[in-house]
Amino acid sequence: MIVMFKNPFIIIFIFLSLLFVMCINIVALEYGGIDKGNDGQNELKISLTPVDGTSNNPQNNQIFRTESKPLLVIEENINRKNLTREIEKGIGFVTVSGKSIFDINGNRIFWRGVNWEDPKVCNEKDIEICKEWGVNLIRVWCYEENIGEGVSGGGEHFQQLLRIAKWAEENEIYILPVLGTLVEGAANKSEPWNEPDTEKRMINFWISVATQLKDNKYVAGYELWNEPSANSNEIYMYHNVCRKIISAIHTVDKNHSICISATHKGNIEGLQEGIIQNIGNIFYTFHFYYPYEVTLEKKLKYPGEIVSMRSHMYYADLSWMQNYFSKAAFFRDKYNIPLLLGEFGCMASEPDNSVYNWVRDVILCAEQNHFPWCFWEYKSDRGFSMHLYYNEVDKMSPPKFILWTEMFNILQPYFQKNQ
């Protein structure tokens, strides 16, 4: 025996064997423990089961469960060792991890949806129509109307939001409430950092909403407010207000995600101002209406030569648009955070087929960059403009809604991908 231990190769072999046994035990304790088999011997049991029922092939980049550990998210195109934060098993709410959004069952989800700017003209039948089309997200505009200090909320807009949330849950369609505008009379409706009363009202609004919707799993999150006007010199104040609102929401609801808008009225340029640090379960959103000379002013064709308000001339086409979207993709990749194209739309009376050319290219850019999206918009009592359902005569009451068939035919194939 003494001679054997004088052999250095024997000593190295014994040391490596002991080290191997120790590693096996550490792994067992980390991923489900060491179970006792029927014969009383220690048995390592590590079971990986894909959420969606596919084969246990790590190359699928699926989400896997261990028998006693929470869900682990394996991001696409990254080393599997670089795991994002763990999502609690069975959390049952929309959850963000890395650049991905996960549905209530823990599966990745890609939203293709519509905006409801005026929810008062929509009803349960409209939810059913969206469901039939394949829409899986409705971005619902909210108004602060008549929401006071408490958590009840009394205005009709608020009550309609609660009804929409109930209909959406029943039809398994996600909704994203967004604070569209404050009530008339706010001194500075877009800049709460300059108006303490406005900030207070926004906080009260979201406490009221979160209190009512905290248990609704088909609420995709809370978008704090639409198109904030903060410029580069106001980013710190904007982020500070967002933090206050988020903290207030979390006093009553810590499950739902938070959606934060790009500054500069929600435009892509606003994404260059960075993100709010050290807050989990958030995703960002931006809007796209460039070039305004095509989408809003109805002057020029797309694709075509554009002369901007600053007399800058350029050619707007798919290549130009892809370059713009690459800026948004850079933001998403830099901060490893999901990014939603929350609004895009074009006035219906553009020259020739410009409106259809433009919408097709926007959707193509969103799909190529893996940005979930919501079309502006679904329905209005106004006349033929930017709405899939429009009033035969502007503001006619009762309205006679007509479907914008040509635009619907562009959107429908994408909605069907959700099914």
N, C-alpha and C positions, 0 to 999 in steps of 0.2 A: 504493500500500500504506500509506504514511504517513497519507494522508488517511482511509483506511478505518478505521485504528485510532484516529483521533481521534473517530470516531463512537461515543458512549457506548453506544448500543444494540447495536452490533456487538460491543463488548467484553463486555457483559453476556451476550450470546448465546453467545459462545465460552466464557466462564467456566461457564455453566450446563451446556453440552454436556460439558465436561471433568468437571464434578462428577457428571453422570449416568453417564458411563463408569466413573468410580471406584466409584460405588455398586454398579453391576452386577458389577464384579469382586469387591468385598467380599462381596456376597451369594453369588456363585459359589463363593468359597473357603469360606464358612461352610456351605453346603448342598450339598456334594458336589464342589466344584471346577469348574474349566473344563477340559472335555475337548477333545481335538483330533479334529475330524471327519475323514472320509475325504479331504477336500480340503486338510487341513492347517490349516484355519481354526479359531479358537477357537469352541467351541460350548457354551453354557450348558445343562446338563442337570439339571433338578430334577424328580424323579419322585416323586409322592405316591401310595402304594398302600395302601388300607385293609387292616388286618389281616384283617377278616372278609370281604373280597372285594366289598364294596358299592362304589357309584360314588364318584368323587372329589369329593363335594359337601361342602365344609367345614361346611355347616349340619347334617350328620349327627352332628357332635361325635364322630366316630370317632377311633381311634388310627391315626396315619399313620407310615409309614417313609420316610425319604429313602434314596437309594442308598448313602450312605456314613456316615450318622449313626445314633445309637441311636434307639430308639423314643421318640416324643414323646407325652405324654399331654395331650389337650385336655379340660379339665373342662367339664361341662355348666353352662350358664347363667352363664358368666363370659367375659370378653373373651379372645379367642384369644391375645392377646399375653401374658396372665398364665399362662404355662405352668408346670406343676409340674415337679418334678425329673425328669430323664430316667431311664427304665428301660433298663437295658442290653439290647440286642437279643439275644433268644434266651436269656435268663437261665434259663428253665425251672423256676422256682419261683414259688409264690404271692407276689405283690408288692403293696405298698401305695403309693399315690400320691394325695395329696390325700384326698378323702373316698371314694375308690374302691379296691376290691380287684380285682386282676387274676389270672387263672388262669395255669397253666403255659405257655399259648400267647399270653399277653399280652392276652387279652380280659377285659373286665369280667365279674365273676361275682357272682351274688346267691345266698347260701346259704339253703336251707330244709332243716333237718335235725332230728336227734334227739340226746338224751344217752344215753350208756351209763354208768350209774353203777357197775354191777357187771359189768365185762367178763368175769368168770369164768363167767357163765351164758350168754355169747354165743359163737358159733363162726362158722366160715366161711359156713355156711348163712344166718346172720343178716345178714352182709354182702350176700349175694346177694338176700335179701328186701328190704333197704333199697334196693339198686340197682334192683330191679324196681318198687318203689314210686315211685322218682324222687328219693329222698333224695340230696343231694349233699354233706352234711357230717355227720360223727359226732363229737360232743364226747366224748372218751374220758377217763373218770376214771382217774387213776393213783395208785399208793400207793408210798410210799418203801420198802416192805418189803424188807429184806435187801440194800439197796444200800449198799455200803461205800465205802472210800476210792478204789477203782479205778474203771474204766470198764466192767467186765464186767456187773455186776448179776446177782444170783443168785436173787431171789425169783420165785415163780410169777406174781404180779401183773405183774412187769416182763417176764417171758418172754411172758405173754399179750399185753402191749402190742406187743411186737415181732411176734408172730403177726398181730395185728389190722392193724398197719401194712403187713405184707406182703399180707394179703388185700385191704386197701383199695386198695393200689397195683395189684394185679391186676385189680380191679373198677372202677378209676378213680373212687373215691369219696374225697373229702378227709376227713382226720381232724384233730382239734384236741386233742392231749393236754393235760390240765390236772392239776396236782398237787392232788388232792382232799383228802387228809389225810396227815399224817405218821404213823409207827408209834406205837403206844401207848407211853407212857413219856416222851414229850417233855414237858418241864416246862411249856411254854407253846406249844402247837401252832399257835395262830393268830397269834402275835406274835413272830416271829424276831428282831425288833430288841431284844427284852427277854431273849433267850436265845441267846447266841453259838453254842451247840452246835446248836440248831435251824437257825440260819442256815447253818452249815457243812454240815449234812446236806442242806438244800435245794439248795445249790450243787452238792454232789456228785451229788445226784439228777439235776439237769439236765445236768451234764456227761456223765453216763452215758447219758441219753436222747439228747442231741444227738449224741454219738459214734456211737450205733447208727443214728440216723435221718437223719443229715446228708445222705445221698444220695437219700432218698425224696422225690420231687417231690409226692406226694399228702399230705404232711404240711402242713397249712394254716399251721402256726406252733406256737409253744409258749406255752400260757397258764400263767403263772408259778405262781399258786396260786389256789384257789377261795375266793371271798368273804372277802377279808382284812378284819379287824375294825378296822383303823386308824380312829381318829376324827380330828377336826380338829386336835388337838394332836399327833398322831403322823404327820402327812403327810410331813414331812421325813424321818423315820426309815424310813417305808414306801418312799418313793422311793429312799432310799439303798440299802436292801436290794435293791430291784428292779434298780438299776444294777449292783450287785455280781453278781447272778445273770445279767443280760444280758451283762456283761463275761466271765463264766465261759463262758457258752454260745458267745460269739463266739471264744473260743480254739479251738474245734473246729468251729464251724458259723456262718458269716457269711451264709448264703443264706436261711435261713428267717426268716419274720416272727415278731415277738413280740407276744403278746396280754396286755394288762394289765387287771386287774379294777378296777372302781370300788371305792372303800373303803366303809365303813359296811356291811359284809357284802354288798357287791356291789349295793346298792340305788341307785336313781337319785340320791338325796341325795349319794352318794359321788362323783358326777361333778362336783359343785360345787367340789371341792378342786383342780382344775387337772390338768395332765398333766406327765409327766416330759419335760423339755426336752432338745433337742439329741440325740435318738436317733431315727434314721430307721427306716423299715420296721416300724412298730408300729401296732396298732389296739387299741381299747379294747372292753370288754364290761361289760354290766350285767345284772341279773336283775330279774324283775318277778313279785311274788306278792301285791301289794296288791289288795283289803283282806284281811289275814290272817283276819279274822272270817269270810270266805267261803271262801278257798282252803285254809286249814289247820285252822281251828278248827271248821269245818262247822256254824256256828250260824245264819248269816243267808243270805238270798237275794240273788242278783244278776240283774238290777239291783234295787236296793232301798235302804232306809234302813240306815245303818251307825252303830253306836255303838262307838267305838274304846275301847281300854283306858284312855285318858285322859278318857273320857266325852264325847268330841267327837262330835257327830252330823253326818252329811252323807249325801247321796244319791249312791250309786255307780252310774254308768251309763256309756255310751259317751262322752258328753261329758266326764264327770269323768276318764275314762281318757285321752282325747285330750289333755287339759290336762297330765296327768302326763307323757305321752310327749313333749309339746312341750319339756319341760325337758331331756330327753335330746337332742332334735334341736338345741336351742340349744347344748349342749356340743359336739356334732359340728361344727356350723357355725362356732362361735367358734374352735375349734382346727384346723378343716379336717382332720379325722381320721376314719377309718371307725369305726363303732360297731356291735357285735354284741349282739343280745339273746340271751345265752347260755343262759338258763333261764327258763321259765315253765310253770306247771302248776297243777292244781287237784284236790283230793281227790275221788274218784269218788262219794262218798256225800253230796254237797251236796243241799240241799232242791230238789225239783222239777228243773228243767232248768238250774239255776244254773251248774253246771260247764260245760255246753256253751255257754251264753250268754257266760260269762266268757272261755272260750278263743277263741270266734269274735271277740270284741271285741279281745282282745290281738293276734291275728293281723292283724286289720284295721288296728289302730294301727301295728303293725310294718311292714306293707306300705305304708301311706300315708306313713310317714316314711322308707321305704327302709332299714329296719334288717334285715339278714339275721338269721335266728333259728333256735333249736334248742329243740324241745319237750322238756319233762321228763315222762316219759322213756320209753325204748323197752321195757325188759324187766327183770323182777325175779322172784326166787323167793318174794316176798311175795304176800299175797293181793290182792284187788281194791282198788286204791288210786289211784295216779297213773300207771300203766304201761300202755302199749299191749298188751304181753303180760304177763299176770299168772298167778300160780300158783293152781290150783283151790282148794288149801288152803294157808294161810299156812305157809311154810317146809317144805312137804311134800317129801320126797325119796324117789325121784326126782320132780322137779316135773312137773306137767301144765299146760302153758302154754295160755292161752286168749286170743284176740284181743279187745280192747275195741272192738267193731265200731262203736259209735256215735261214739266219739272218732276212730277211724280214718277214718270217712266225712267228718269235718270237715277233717282234715289232708290227706287224699289229693288233693283237687283242687289244693291248693297245691304239694304235692310234684310233681305232674305238670307244673307250669309249668317245672320244672327240665329237663325232657326235651326 
